[in-house]
């Protein structure tokens, strides 16, 4: 095994290299992935969003984008619901644009795997929490099952 030790690395111009000089953090590069998984069934009859599960990520740059993906099973016989994502809590920023983007779930007494994703630009290097939330449009909407995993995945993409 070889080891290289140096006191400093500088560009030809004499500056300390940035990550992009080294081919790192180039726009579109995946920088980190965070995933939270759980086996829980969420059921709501309210027409207001109820938090289901959360995940947090600390972006490495204010120009980074965060791809938020939600996947899970549902069983909604003749009931309708919407899943969306909030930056922060359910009183935070609705990334669906006020509920028009959310994943609309419609079912006729069968179990299906559903998923949705949204790209966010949080413009911060502070820890940022994303919350998956569910609301009913009619009856009792459910997301997730007690026998299978639901996931929220946060992918930081260099901007």
C-alpha positions in Angstrom: 0.0 0.0 0.0 1.3 3.5 -0.9 0.8 6.7 1.0 1.2 10.2 -0.3 1.6 13.0 2.1 1.7 16.7 1.2 1.6 20.0 3.1 -0.7 21.8 0.6 -2.3 21.4 -2.8 -2.8 24.4 -5.0 -4.1 25.1 -8.5 -1.7 26.5 -11.2 -3.0 29.9 -10.2 -1.9 29.3 -6.7 -5.4 29.0 -5.2 -6.7 26.2 -2.9 -8.7 24.0 -5.2 -12.5 23.9 -4.9 -14.3 20.6 -5.1 -15.4 21.3 -8.7 -11.7 21.7 -9.6 -11.3 18.1 -8.5 -14.4 16.9 -10.4 -16.4 16.7 -7.2 -19.8 18.3 -6.6 -20.3 18.8 -10.3 -23.9 19.8 -11.2 -26.1 16.7 -11.4 -23.8 14.5 -9.2 -25.4 12.6 -6.4 -23.8 13.7 -3.2 -25.6 11.7 -0.5 -28.7 9.6 0.0 -30.7 9.3 3.2 -33.6 6.8 3.6 -36.0 6.2 6.4 -38.1 3.0 6.3 -40.8 1.7 8.5 -43.6 -0.9 8.6 -46.6 1.1 9.7 -50.1 1.6 8.4 -51.3 5.2 8.4 -55.1 5.8 8.2 -56.8 9.2 8.2 -60.3 10.4 7.6 -59.4 14.1 8.0 -59.2 16.4 5.0 -56.2 18.1 6.6 -52.7 16.6 6.1 -51.5 14.3 8.9 -47.7 13.6 9.2 -46.7 10.0 8.5 -42.9 9.8 8.6 -39.9 12.1 8.2 -36.3 12.1 7.2 -33.6 14.8 7.5 -30.6 15.7 5.4 -27.9 18.3 5.6 -27.1 19.7 2.2 -23.5 20.3 1.5 -24.2 23.5 -0.6 -26.9 26.1 -0.9 -27.1 25.3 -4.6 -27.9 21.6 -4.0 -31.3 20.1 -4.9 -33.0 17.4 -2.9 -35.0 14.8 -4.7 -37.6 13.5 -2.2 -39.2 10.2 -3.0 -42.0 8.4 -1.2 -42.9 4.7 -1.7 -45.3 2.5 0.1 -48.2 0.1 -0.2 -51.9 1.2 0.1 -55.2 -0.5 0.6 -58.1 1.9 0.0 -61.2 0.1 -1.1 -63.2 2.9 -2.8 -61.6 5.5 -0.7 -59.4 8.4 -1.9 -56.5 10.1 -0.4 -53.5 12.3 -1.3 -49.9 11.9 -0.1 -47.6 15.0 -0.3 -44.3 16.1 1.0 -43.6 19.1 3.2 -40.3 20.8 3.9 -40.3 20.8 7.7 -43.6 19.9 9.4 -47.1 19.8 7.9 -47.3 23.6 8.6 -44.1 24.1 6.6 -43.6 24.4 2.8 -46.0 22.1 0.8 -43.8 20.9 -2.0 -46.9 19.8 -4.0 -47.9 23.4 -4.7 -50.8 23.4 -2.4 -51.9 19.8 -2.7 -52.3 19.8 -6.5 -49.1 17.7 -7.1 -49.7 15.1 -4.4 -50.1 11.5 -5.3 -53.8 10.8 -5.6 -54.6 7.2 -4.5 -57.6 5.5 -5.8 -58.3 1.8 -5.1 -61.0 -0.8 -5.5 -60.3 -3.2 -2.7 -56.8 -4.2 -3.6 -53.2 -3.6 -2.4 -50.9 -1.6 -4.6 -47.5 -0.1 -4.3 -47.5 3.6 -4.9 -44.8 6.3 -5.1 -44.2 9.9 -5.8 -41.3 12.2 -5.9 -40.6 16.0 -6.0 -37.4 18.0 -6.5 -36.7 20.7 -3.9 -34.3 23.6 -3.7 -33.9 24.3 0.0 -31.1 26.9 -0.4 -29.5 26.0 2.9 -26.6 24.0 4.4 -28.6 23.5 7.6 -30.2 20.2 8.5 -33.5 20.0 6.6 -36.4 17.8 7.5 -39.0 16.4 5.0 -42.3 15.1 6.1 -44.6 12.7 4.1 -48.2 13.5 4.9 -51.6 12.0 4.1 -55.1 13.4 3.9 -58.4 11.9 2.9 -60.5 13.1 0.0 -63.3 10.6 0.9 -63.7 7.9 3.5 -60.6 6.8 5.3 -57.4 6.9 3.2 -54.5 4.7 4.2 -50.9 4.5 3.3 -48.4 1.8 4.2 -49.1 -1.6 5.6 -48.1 -3.5 8.7 -46.5 -6.2 6.6 -44.4 -4.2 4.1 -42.0 -1.3 4.2 -42.8 2.3 3.3 -39.9 4.6 2.5 -39.0 8.3 2.3 -35.7 8.8 0.4 -33.8 12.0 0.2 -31.1 12.4 -2.5 -28.9 15.4 -2.6 -27.9 16.4 -6.1 -25.2 19.0 -6.8 -26.6 22.2 -8.2 
